[in-house]
């Protein structure tokens, strides 16, 4: 397999993986392209390489910047905007986990907390079942939240930080 084909396959695979993470395929493909590019790319470079529109390229680059996965970079003597991706894959995974926690886990916990405060007749069969089910789901999501927090703080903790460094 030649480099061009390998790059194409990587971009396609990362796009598929991205949709499993909950981001759109184009956003993941832009991220993949920037990950494997040795130098910063302009919007035009991204458009040409991925055969996407300017609007699609701009929107996905901005979203990746919001996730802190892509940075704007200045190129001396050029007025275009250039972009580069965070290359440390452990940091990429950490940032994705942090963003997904903020977008997915925290809102669910807030809603479950509200539901647990609802005035429900706990003596009726429906009320008992509702309280039990919401409580179980809340406990599960809360444990997930704490697990993600522990993983995100791993670099701050000597033991887990050392363990992760050994895994790298």
Secondary structure, DSSP 8 states (H G I E B T S, - for coil): --HHHHHHHHHHHHHHHHHHHTS-HHHHHHHHHHHH-SS-EEHHHHHHHHT--HHHHHHHHHHHHHTTSEEEE--TT--S-EEEE---HHHHHHHHHHHHIIIIIHHHHHHHHHHHTS---TTSHHHHHHHHHHHHHHHHHHHHHHHHHHHHTTTTSHHHHHHHHHH-
